[in-house]
């Protein structure tokens, strides 16, 4: 006599085995996807490094980070002229930002290094006055969840923002603010005392998803604006994305255990995330556990910001 149906025990056994297999396979699939996103993020950083070399080759100077306190007005969506700003409630100060324009020379470019590099990044169609995109892929880390393209900023706990109704693309990558400076200061590769292989150029910036939301500019000003810490950092901390992290001036990423940096020679390097605020103190306090090789790497990274 043949059976015509599956028994309940067989069905339960099948689903139990299937659940175990899914539980075993899913983490590996997710890890593989994150690995691919990490590679893509690194390639975008490499692209920024290459664009900087092309810029330097053409102008014999590095792009600047634009101008803070600029007076130039641009048209808002209602046609009125305005000056973009961040009114920082914690600093109790209103910061006015420069706005990029293709009419400026490299030495007078009021927009950030991001805007200055548009031609080298094959974004010539975006290299025009008063045309703003809400998102530009080359400035985004694929692993970071920003909740979609940038939106018109509005009043929040941290500040209020003057955007004239424009939605402007932001960047997950920041420049080394010690070398890519606000106007009127500039640098060239000749100024890198420790050489290009020991000097950081760009890296992933620290990100608190409850603060750097699509409707805020707080420490996350757009790529079109110059003079802000949204596009350049001077800190030494490398922290993982999270809530309540020390994001101001620091670096970090959503990648598990590391953040990516591109150095002035074009080399891409991954640096371990740590919640410590300062790499110098981290290296000193963890020397016994980390060993001299890791300490040397951390201190070298910290030194690379300023030399």
C-alpha contacts under 8 A as a table, 3 or more apart, distances in Angstrom:
res1	aa1	res2	aa2	distance
3	X	6	X	7.90
6	X	10	X	6.43
6	X	11	X	6.74
7	X	10	X	5.28
7	X	11	X	6.35
8	X	11	X	5.06
8	X	12	X	6.17
9	X	12	X	5.18
9	X	13	X	6.08
10	X	13	X	5.04
10	X	14	X	6.13
11	X	14	X	5.12
11	X	15	X	6.39
12	X	15	X	5.30
12	X	16	X	6.10
13	X	16	X	5.08
13	X	17	X	6.19
14	X	17	X	5.27
14	X	18	X	6.13
15	X	18	X	4.93
15	X	19	X	5.99
16	X	19	X	5.17
16	X	20	X	6.31
17	X	20	X	5.16
17	X	21	X	6.26
18	X	21	X	5.12
18	X	22	X	6.19
19	X	22	X	5.14
19	X	23	X	6.09
20	X	23	X	5.06
20	X	24	X	6.21
21	X	24	X	5.08
21	X	25	X	6.05
22	X	25	X	5.11
22	X	26	X	5.66
23	X	26	X	5.65
23	X	27	X	7.15
24	X	27	X	6.58
24	X	28	X	7.38
25	X	28	X	5.38
25	X	29	X	6.30
26	X	29	X	5.03
26	X	30	X	6.14
27	X	30	X	5.06
27	X	31	X	5.98
28	X	31	X	5.04
28	X	32	X	6.08
29	X	32	X	5.07
29	X	33	X	6.26
30	X	33	X	5.09
30	X	34	X	6.17
31	X	34	X	5.11
31	X	35	X	6.03
32	X	35	X	5.04
32	X	36	X	6.32
33	X	36	X	5.12
33	X	37	X	6.28
34	X	37	X	4.93
34	X	38	X	6.02
34	X	143	X	6.99
34	X	255	X	7.53
35	X	38	X	5.03
35	X	39	X	6.31
36	X	39	X	5.13
36	X	40	X	6.28
37	X	40	X	5.01
37	X	41	X	6.09
37	X	141	X	7.89
37	X	142	X	5.61
37	X	143	X	5.87
38	X	41	X	5.04
38	X	42	X	6.23
38	X	142	X	7.58
38	X	143	X	7.05
38	X	255	X	6.83
39	X	42	X	5.08
39	X	43	X	6.22
40	X	43	X	5.04
40	X	44	X	6.35
40	X	141	X	7.90
40	X	142	X	7.17
41	X	44	X	5.23
41	X	45	X	6.49
41	X	140	X	7.65
41	X	141	X	5.16
41	X	142	X	6.25
41	X	143	X	7.81
41	X	260	X	7.93
42	X	45	X	5.07
42	X	46	X	6.24
42	X	260	X	6.38
42	X	261	X	7.77
42	X	262	X	7.99
42	X	268	X	6.85
43	X	46	X	4.90
43	X	47	X	6.14
44	X	47	X	4.92
44	X	48	X	6.39
44	X	138	X	5.69
44	X	139	X	7.31
45	X	48	X	5.08
45	X	49	X	6.31
45	X	173	X	7.75
45	X	202	X	7.03
45	X	203	X	7.32
45	X	261	X	7.19
45	X	262	X	6.07
45	X	268	X	7.73
46	X	49	X	4.95
46	X	50	X	6.17
46	X	262	X	6.28
46	X	266	X	6.37
46	X	267	X	7.60
46	X	268	X	6.76
47	X	50	X	5.12
47	X	51	X	6.12
47	X	121	X	7.64
48	X	51	X	5.06
48	X	52	X	6.20
48	X	121	X	7.56
48	X	202	X	7.82
49	X	52	X	5.12
49	X	53	X	6.48
49	X	201	X	7.22
49	X	202	X	7.43
49	X	262	X	6.62
49	X	263	X	7.53
49	X	264	X	6.93
49	X	266	X	5.72
50	X	53	X	5.14
50	X	54	X	6.35
50	X	266	X	6.78
51	X	54	X	5.05
51	X	55	X	6.15
51	X	117	X	6.48
51	X	120	X	5.07
51	X	121	X	6.07
52	X	55	X	4.94
52	X	56	X	6.05
52	X	62	X	6.87
52	X	63	X	7.30
52	X	117	X	7.00
52	X	120	X	7.73
53	X	56	X	4.98
53	X	57	X	5.97
54	X	57	X	5.03
54	X	58	X	6.29
54	X	120	X	6.62
55	X	58	X	5.21
55	X	59	X	6.10
55	X	60	X	7.72
55	X	61	X	7.56
55	X	62	X	6.91
55	X	63	X	7.20
55	X	117	X	7.07
55	X	120	X	6.77
56	X	59	X	5.19
56	X	60	X	4.74
56	X	61	X	4.97
56	X	62	X	5.36
56	X	63	X	7.61
56	X	188	X	7.41
57	X	60	X	5.58
57	X	61	X	7.85
59	X	62	X	7.80
59	X	106	X	7.46
60	X	188	X	6.76
61	X	186	X	7.09
61	X	187	X	6.07
61	X	188	X	4.61
61	X	189	X	7.52
62	X	180	X	6.79
62	X	186	X	6.79
62	X	187	X	5.67
62	X	188	X	5.21
62	X	189	X	7.44
63	X	106	X	6.66
63	X	113	X	5.28
63	X	116	X	6.35
63	X	117	X	7.48
63	X	180	X	6.54
63	X	186	X	7.55
64	X	106	X	7.62
64	X	107	X	7.72
64	X	109	X	7.42
64	X	112	X	6.57
64	X	113	X	5.39
64	X	116	X	7.86
64	X	180	X	5.17
64	X	181	X	5.24
64	X	182	X	5.88
64	X	183	X	6.61
64	X	185	X	7.60
64	X	186	X	6.10
65	X	110	X	7.71
65	X	111	X	6.79
65	X	112	X	4.22
65	X	113	X	4.86
65	X	177	X	7.89
65	X	180	X	5.90
65	X	181	X	5.25
65	X	182	X	4.76
65	X	183	X	7.01
65	X	226	X	5.59
65	X	227	X	5.62
65	X	228	X	7.64
65	X	231	X	7.29
65	X	232	X	7.05
66	X	98	X	6.30
66	X	99	X	7.89
66	X	100	X	7.78
66	X	108	X	7.96
66	X	109	X	5.87
66	X	110	X	4.12
66	X	111	X	4.55
66	X	112	X	4.55
66	X	113	X	6.87
66	X	181	X	7.62
66	X	182	X	5.17
66	X	183	X	5.60
66	X	225	X	7.27
66	X	226	X	3.81
66	X	227	X	4.81
67	X	70	X	5.92
67	X	97	X	6.43
67	X	98	X	4.99
67	X	109	X	7.64
67	X	110	X	4.74
67	X	111	X	6.82
67	X	112	X	7.85
67	X	182	X	5.59
67	X	183	X	5.08
67	X	184	X	7.63
67	X	226	X	5.05
67	X	227	X	4.46
68	X	95	X	7.14
68	X	96	X	6.05
68	X	97	X	4.94
68	X	98	X	5.91
68	X	182	X	7.10
68	X	183	X	7.64
68	X	226	X	6.35
68	X	227	X	4.18
68	X	228	X	6.84
69	X	95	X	6.58
69	X	96	X	4.75
69	X	97	X	5.74
69	X	98	X	6.88
69	X	227	X	7.88
70	X	83	X	7.91
70	X	96	X	6.24
70	X	97	X	5.77
70	X	98	X	4.85
70	X	110	X	7.46
71	X	83	X	6.90
71	X	96	X	7.92
71	X	98	X	7.57
72	X	83	X	6.61
72	X	98	X	7.19
72	X	99	X	7.74
73	X	81	X	5.39
73	X	82	X	4.91
73	X	83	X	4.89
73	X	84	X	7.96
74	X	81	X	5.19
74	X	82	X	5.61
74	X	83	X	6.62
74	X	130	X	6.94
75	X	78	X	7.63
75	X	79	X	5.26
75	X	80	X	5.42
75	X	81	X	4.41
75	X	82	X	6.29
75	X	130	X	7.44
75	X	164	X	7.34
76	X	79	X	5.14
76	X	80	X	5.35
76	X	81	X	5.91
76	X	82	X	6.41
76	X	163	X	7.53
76	X	164	X	4.16
76	X	165	X	6.25
76	X	166	X	7.19
77	X	80	X	7.47
77	X	164	X	6.05
77	X	165	X	5.69
77	X	166	X	6.85
78	X	164	X	7.80
82	X	162	X	7.89
82	X	164	X	6.65
83	X	96	X	6.55
83	X	97	X	7.22
83	X	162	X	7.15
84	X	96	X	5.81
84	X	97	X	5.64
84	X	98	X	7.49
84	X	99	X	7.83
84	X	161	X	7.45
84	X	162	X	4.86
84	X	163	X	5.46
84	X	164	X	7.36
84	X	225	X	7.94
85	X	94	X	6.65
85	X	95	X	5.35
85	X	96	X	4.23
85	X	97	X	5.67
85	X	161	X	5.65
85	X	162	X	4.89
85	X	163	X	7.26
86	X	94	X	5.70
86	X	95	X	5.24
86	X	96	X	6.62
86	X	97	X	7.99
86	X	159	X	6.79
86	X	160	X	6.11
86	X	161	X	4.67
86	X	162	X	6.51
86	X	217	X	7.06
86	X	218	X	7.30
87	X	92	X	7.44
87	X	93	X	5.91
87	X	94	X	4.03
87	X	95	X	6.16
87	X	159	X	5.20
87	X	160	X	5.20
87	X	161	X	6.06
88	X	91	X	5.37
88	X	92	X	5.67
88	X	93	X	5.49
88	X	94	X	5.95
88	X	95	X	7.53
88	X	158	X	6.29
88	X	159	X	4.76
88	X	160	X	7.13
88	X	218	X	7.56
89	X	92	X	4.84
89	X	93	X	6.91
89	X	157	X	7.83
89	X	158	X	5.51
89	X	159	X	5.00
89	X	160	X	8.00
90	X	93	X	7.97
90	X	158	X	6.74
90	X	159	X	7.87
97	X	225	X	5.81
97	X	226	X	5.52
97	X	227	X	5.95
97	X	228	X	7.01
98	X	110	X	4.71
98	X	111	X	5.52
98	X	225	X	5.41
98	X	226	X	4.67
98	X	227	X	6.60
99	X	110	X	5.48
99	X	111	X	4.58
99	X	112	X	7.87
99	X	224	X	5.86
99	X	225	X	4.67
99	X	226	X	6.01
100	X	104	X	7.89
100	X	109	X	6.37
100	X	110	X	5.31
100	X	111	X	3.48
100	X	112	X	6.84
100	X	115	X	6.15
100	X	116	X	7.46
100	X	129	X	7.45
100	X	224	X	5.49
100	X	225	X	6.27
100	X	226	X	7.09
101	X	104	X	5.80
101	X	109	X	6.98
101	X	110	X	7.35
101	X	111	X	6.89
101	X	127	X	7.42
101	X	128	X	6.49
101	X	129	X	5.40
101	X	130	X	7.98
102	X	105	X	7.72
102	X	127	X	6.15
102	X	128	X	6.00
102	X	129	X	6.86
104	X	107	X	7.75
104	X	108	X	5.52
104	X	109	X	4.94
104	X	110	X	7.52
105	X	108	X	5.21
105	X	109	X	5.78
106	X	109	X	5.24
106	X	116	X	7.39
107	X	183	X	7.86
107	X	184	X	7.61
107	X	186	X	7.77
108	X	183	X	7.42
108	X	184	X	7.76
109	X	112	X	7.73
109	X	116	X	7.18
110	X	183	X	7.52
110	X	225	X	7.46
110	X	226	X	5.49
110	X	227	X	7.71
111	X	114	X	7.77
111	X	115	X	5.92
111	X	116	X	6.86
111	X	223	X	7.64
111	X	224	X	5.50
111	X	225	X	4.81
111	X	226	X	4.05
111	X	227	X	7.55
112	X	115	X	5.49
112	X	116	X	6.43
112	X	223	X	6.12
112	X	224	X	6.16
112	X	225	X	5.59
112	X	226	X	4.10
112	X	227	X	6.72
112	X	231	X	6.92
113	X	116	X	4.84
113	X	117	X	6.13
113	X	180	X	7.67
113	X	223	X	7.87
113	X	226	X	7.76
113	X	231	X	7.78
114	X	117	X	5.34
114	X	118	X	6.68
114	X	223	X	5.49
114	X	224	X	7.14
114	X	231	X	7.76
115	X	118	X	5.31
115	X	127	X	7.35
115	X	223	X	6.16
115	X	224	X	5.56
116	X	119	X	7.49
117	X	120	X	5.29
117	X	121	X	6.12
118	X	121	X	5.04
118	X	122	X	6.30
118	X	123	X	4.81
118	X	124	X	6.11
118	X	126	X	7.18
118	X	127	X	6.11
119	X	122	X	5.18
119	X	123	X	5.46
119	X	124	X	4.98
119	X	127	X	6.94
120	X	123	X	7.40
121	X	124	X	7.99
123	X	126	X	5.43
123	X	127	X	6.53
124	X	127	X	4.88
124	X	128	X	7.81
125	X	128	X	7.05
126	X	131	X	6.97
126	X	132	X	7.57
126	X	133	X	7.91
128	X	131	X	6.29
132	X	166	X	7.16
132	X	167	X	6.86
132	X	168	X	5.48
132	X	169	X	7.32
132	X	224	X	7.68
133	X	136	X	7.04
133	X	167	X	6.87
133	X	168	X	5.57
133	X	169	X	5.72
134	X	149	X	5.34
134	X	150	X	5.01
134	X	151	X	6.93
134	X	167	X	5.22
134	X	168	X	4.64
134	X	169	X	4.28
134	X	170	X	7.73
135	X	149	X	5.24
135	X	150	X	6.46
135	X	168	X	7.11
135	X	169	X	4.33
135	X	170	X	6.80
136	X	139	X	5.95
136	X	140	X	7.03
136	X	169	X	6.16
136	X	170	X	7.79
137	X	140	X	5.24
139	X	170	X	7.26
139	X	171	X	4.77
139	X	172	X	5.99
139	X	173	X	6.37
140	X	144	X	7.76
140	X	170	X	7.93
140	X	171	X	5.82
140	X	172	X	5.26
140	X	173	X	7.37
141	X	144	X	5.52
141	X	172	X	5.99
141	X	173	X	7.89
142	X	145	X	7.82
143	X	254	X	6.23
143	X	255	X	6.91
144	X	253	X	7.56
144	X	254	X	5.81
145	X	148	X	7.63
146	X	149	X	7.40
146	X	209	X	7.29
146	X	212	X	7.95
146	X	213	X	6.59
146	X	214	X	6.64
147	X	213	X	7.37
147	X	214	X	6.64
148	X	214	X	7.12
149	X	169	X	7.10
149	X	214	X	6.81
150	X	167	X	5.80
150	X	168	X	6.04
150	X	169	X	5.69
150	X	170	X	6.85
150	X	214	X	4.75
150	X	215	X	6.78
151	X	166	X	7.88
151	X	167	X	4.88
151	X	168	X	7.24
151	X	214	X	5.37
151	X	215	X	5.24
152	X	163	X	6.98
152	X	165	X	5.80
152	X	166	X	5.80
152	X	167	X	4.75
152	X	168	X	7.73
152	X	214	X	7.90
152	X	215	X	5.79
153	X	160	X	7.80
153	X	161	X	6.22
153	X	162	X	7.82
153	X	163	X	6.90
153	X	165	X	7.99
153	X	167	X	7.60
153	X	214	X	7.33
153	X	215	X	4.07
153	X	216	X	4.97
153	X	217	X	6.64
154	X	160	X	6.05
154	X	161	X	6.24
154	X	215	X	5.96
154	X	216	X	6.52
155	X	158	X	7.96
155	X	159	X	6.02
155	X	160	X	4.34
155	X	161	X	6.77
155	X	216	X	7.82
156	X	159	X	5.61
156	X	160	X	6.37
156	X	216	X	7.32
158	X	218	X	6.69
159	X	218	X	6.96
161	X	216	X	7.66
161	X	217	X	6.84
163	X	166	X	5.45
163	X	167	X	7.54
168	X	222	X	5.67
168	X	223	X	7.42
168	X	224	X	7.21
169	X	222	X	5.42
169	X	223	X	6.09
169	X	224	X	7.62
170	X	220	X	6.82
170	X	221	X	6.50
170	X	222	X	4.25
170	X	223	X	5.33
171	X	174	X	7.27
171	X	220	X	7.61
171	X	222	X	6.84
171	X	223	X	6.30
171	X	230	X	7.67
171	X	231	X	6.94
172	X	204	X	5.91
172	X	205	X	6.02
173	X	202	X	6.57
173	X	203	X	5.42
173	X	204	X	4.47
173	X	205	X	5.53
173	X	231	X	7.03
174	X	202	X	5.61
174	X	203	X	5.62
174	X	204	X	6.19
174	X	205	X	5.74
174	X	230	X	7.14
174	X	231	X	4.68
174	X	232	X	4.62
174	X	233	X	6.17
175	X	180	X	6.28
175	X	201	X	5.87
175	X	202	X	4.43
175	X	203	X	6.59
175	X	231	X	6.25
175	X	232	X	4.41
175	X	233	X	6.23
176	X	179	X	5.67
176	X	180	X	5.87
176	X	200	X	6.36
176	X	201	X	5.39
176	X	202	X	5.86
176	X	203	X	7.73
176	X	232	X	5.86
176	X	233	X	5.68
176	X	234	X	6.32
176	X	305	X	6.39
177	X	180	X	5.03
177	X	181	X	5.40
177	X	232	X	4.91
177	X	233	X	4.99
177	X	234	X	5.15
178	X	181	X	6.27
178	X	233	X	7.99
178	X	234	X	6.24
178	X	305	X	6.36
178	X	306	X	5.71
179	X	186	X	7.55
179	X	187	X	5.96
179	X	201	X	7.70
179	X	305	X	7.82
179	X	306	X	7.53
180	X	186	X	6.85
180	X	187	X	6.71
180	X	232	X	7.48
181	X	185	X	5.87
181	X	186	X	5.99
181	X	187	X	7.56
182	X	185	X	6.02
182	X	186	X	7.63
182	X	226	X	7.60
182	X	227	X	5.39
183	X	186	X	7.07
183	X	227	X	7.57
187	X	190	X	7.97
187	X	191	X	6.33
188	X	191	X	5.54
188	X	192	X	7.54
189	X	192	X	5.53
189	X	195	X	7.96
189	X	196	X	7.00
189	X	264	X	7.94
190	X	193	X	7.60
192	X	195	X	5.19
192	X	196	X	6.39
192	X	199	X	6.96
192	X	307	X	5.93
193	X	307	X	5.66
194	X	197	X	7.76
194	X	198	X	5.81
194	X	199	X	6.88
194	X	304	X	7.71
194	X	307	X	6.05
195	X	198	X	5.67
195	X	199	X	6.56
196	X	199	X	5.26
196	X	200	X	7.96
196	X	263	X	6.83
196	X	264	X	4.58
196	X	265	X	4.88
197	X	263	X	6.23
197	X	264	X	6.09
197	X	265	X	5.04
197	X	266	X	7.96
197	X	267	X	7.37
198	X	263	X	7.01
198	X	264	X	7.61
198	X	300	X	7.64
198	X	301	X	7.82
198	X	304	X	5.56
199	X	263	X	5.67
199	X	264	X	5.78
199	X	304	X	4.41
199	X	305	X	6.29
199	X	306	X	7.98
199	X	307	X	6.75
200	X	203	X	7.75
200	X	261	X	7.04
200	X	262	X	6.37
200	X	263	X	4.32
200	X	264	X	5.97
200	X	301	X	7.68
200	X	304	X	5.66
200	X	305	X	5.85
201	X	261	X	7.53
201	X	262	X	5.88
201	X	263	X	4.93
201	X	264	X	5.24
202	X	261	X	5.78
202	X	262	X	5.42
202	X	263	X	6.87
203	X	251	X	7.05
203	X	259	X	7.57
203	X	260	X	5.90
203	X	261	X	4.14
203	X	262	X	6.25
204	X	251	X	5.81
204	X	252	X	5.61
204	X	253	X	5.93
204	X	259	X	6.26
204	X	260	X	6.09
204	X	261	X	6.65
205	X	233	X	7.68
205	X	247	X	7.88
205	X	250	X	6.31
205	X	251	X	3.99
205	X	252	X	5.00
205	X	253	X	6.69
206	X	238	X	7.32
206	X	239	X	6.39
206	X	240	X	7.17
206	X	241	X	6.43
206	X	246	X	7.80
206	X	247	X	4.87
206	X	248	X	7.52
206	X	249	X	7.90
206	X	250	X	5.49
206	X	251	X	4.28
206	X	252	X	4.07
206	X	253	X	6.22
207	X	211	X	7.94
207	X	212	X	6.58
207	X	240	X	7.93
207	X	241	X	5.29
207	X	242	X	6.99
207	X	245	X	7.88
207	X	247	X	5.99
207	X	252	X	6.81
207	X	253	X	7.10
208	X	211	X	5.38
208	X	212	X	5.87
208	X	241	X	5.94
208	X	242	X	5.28
208	X	243	X	5.31
208	X	244	X	6.75
208	X	245	X	6.49
208	X	247	X	6.78
209	X	212	X	5.45
209	X	213	X	6.13
209	X	241	X	7.52
209	X	242	X	6.68
209	X	243	X	6.63
210	X	213	X	6.31
210	X	243	X	6.43
211	X	216	X	7.37
211	X	218	X	7.20
212	X	216	X	6.03
212	X	217	X	6.99
212	X	218	X	6.44
212	X	219	X	7.45
212	X	220	X	6.35
213	X	216	X	5.46
216	X	220	X	7.43
217	X	220	X	4.76
217	X	221	X	4.70
217	X	222	X	7.31
217	X	230	X	7.92
218	X	221	X	6.64
218	X	230	X	7.77
219	X	228	X	7.61
219	X	229	X	5.79
219	X	230	X	4.76
219	X	248	X	6.88
220	X	229	X	7.20
220	X	230	X	4.02
220	X	231	X	7.30
221	X	225	X	6.86
221	X	228	X	6.60
221	X	229	X	7.42
221	X	230	X	4.59
221	X	231	X	7.02
222	X	225	X	5.69
222	X	230	X	6.95
222	X	231	X	7.62
223	X	226	X	7.66
223	X	231	X	6.83
225	X	228	X	7.40
226	X	231	X	8.00
228	X	231	X	6.16
228	X	232	X	6.88
229	X	232	X	4.87
229	X	233	X	5.77
229	X	249	X	6.92
230	X	233	X	7.72
232	X	249	X	7.99
233	X	249	X	4.83
233	X	250	X	6.43
233	X	251	X	7.64
234	X	249	X	5.54
234	X	250	X	7.15
234	X	305	X	7.37
235	X	248	X	7.87
235	X	249	X	4.64
235	X	250	X	4.73
235	X	251	X	7.30
235	X	278	X	7.82
236	X	249	X	7.93
236	X	250	X	6.18
236	X	251	X	7.41
236	X	277	X	7.07
236	X	278	X	5.27
236	X	279	X	5.72
236	X	302	X	5.87
236	X	305	X	7.79
237	X	250	X	5.04
237	X	251	X	5.93
237	X	252	X	7.89
237	X	274	X	7.60
237	X	275	X	7.63
237	X	276	X	6.47
237	X	277	X	4.65
237	X	278	X	4.86
237	X	279	X	5.92
238	X	250	X	6.22
238	X	251	X	4.65
238	X	252	X	4.90
238	X	259	X	7.31
238	X	271	X	7.88
238	X	272	X	7.51
238	X	273	X	5.31
238	X	274	X	5.75
238	X	275	X	7.02
238	X	276	X	7.53
238	X	277	X	7.40
238	X	279	X	7.82
239	X	245	X	7.31
239	X	246	X	7.69
239	X	247	X	7.85
239	X	250	X	7.44
239	X	251	X	6.21
239	X	252	X	4.55
239	X	253	X	7.06
239	X	273	X	5.05
239	X	274	X	5.07
239	X	275	X	5.05
239	X	276	X	7.38
239	X	277	X	7.94
240	X	252	X	5.15
240	X	253	X	5.28
240	X	254	X	6.01
240	X	255	X	7.58
240	X	256	X	7.95
240	X	257	X	7.43
240	X	258	X	7.65
240	X	259	X	7.89
240	X	273	X	5.66
240	X	274	X	6.94
240	X	275	X	7.20
241	X	245	X	7.38
241	X	252	X	6.36
241	X	253	X	5.48
241	X	254	X	5.16
242	X	245	X	5.95
245	X	275	X	7.78
246	X	250	X	7.03
246	X	277	X	7.22
247	X	250	X	5.27
247	X	251	X	7.17
251	X	259	X	7.74
252	X	258	X	7.74
252	X	259	X	5.52
252	X	273	X	6.80
253	X	258	X	6.98
253	X	259	X	5.13
253	X	260	X	7.77
253	X	273	X	7.92
254	X	259	X	7.78
255	X	258	X	5.86
255	X	259	X	6.54
257	X	272	X	5.49
257	X	273	X	5.24
258	X	270	X	5.91
258	X	271	X	5.19
258	X	272	X	4.12
258	X	273	X	4.75
259	X	270	X	5.57
259	X	271	X	5.40
259	X	272	X	6.42
259	X	273	X	6.35
260	X	268	X	6.98
260	X	269	X	5.82
260	X	270	X	4.54
260	X	271	X	6.37
261	X	268	X	5.77
261	X	269	X	5.36
261	X	270	X	6.26
261	X	271	X	7.56
262	X	266	X	6.02
262	X	267	X	5.61
262	X	268	X	4.44
262	X	269	X	6.25
263	X	266	X	5.40
263	X	267	X	5.39
263	X	268	X	6.45
263	X	269	X	7.69
264	X	267	X	7.32
276	X	279	X	7.07
276	X	281	X	7.90
276	X	282	X	6.13
277	X	282	X	7.88
278	X	281	X	5.52
278	X	282	X	6.11
279	X	282	X	4.82
279	X	283	X	6.00
279	X	298	X	6.10
279	X	299	X	6.51
279	X	302	X	6.13
280	X	283	X	5.34
280	X	284	X	6.34
280	X	298	X	7.34
280	X	299	X	5.86
280	X	302	X	6.81
281	X	284	X	5.11
281	X	285	X	5.91
282	X	285	X	5.35
282	X	286	X	5.98
283	X	286	X	5.40
283	X	287	X	5.79
283	X	294	X	7.84
283	X	295	X	4.90
283	X	296	X	7.89
283	X	298	X	6.21
283	X	299	X	6.60
284	X	287	X	5.41
284	X	295	X	7.39
285	X	288	X	7.77
286	X	289	X	5.44
286	X	290	X	5.77
286	X	291	X	7.97
286	X	295	X	7.82
287	X	290	X	5.21
287	X	291	X	5.38
287	X	292	X	6.50
287	X	295	X	6.18
288	X	291	X	5.81
290	X	293	X	7.72
290	X	294	X	5.85
290	X	295	X	6.72
291	X	294	X	5.90
291	X	295	X	6.43
292	X	295	X	5.02
292	X	296	X	5.96
293	X	296	X	5.21
293	X	297	X	6.49
294	X	297	X	5.10
294	X	298	X	6.34
295	X	298	X	5.19
295	X	299	X	6.14
296	X	299	X	5.31
296	X	300	X	5.93
297	X	300	X	5.12
297	X	301	X	6.23
298	X	301	X	5.16
298	X	302	X	6.38
299	X	302	X	5.05
299	X	303	X	6.15
300	X	303	X	5.08
300	X	304	X	6.08
301	X	304	X	5.04
301	X	305	X	6.95
302	X	305	X	5.74
302	X	306	X	7.71
303	X	306	X	5.81
303	X	307	X	6.38
304	X	307	X	5.57
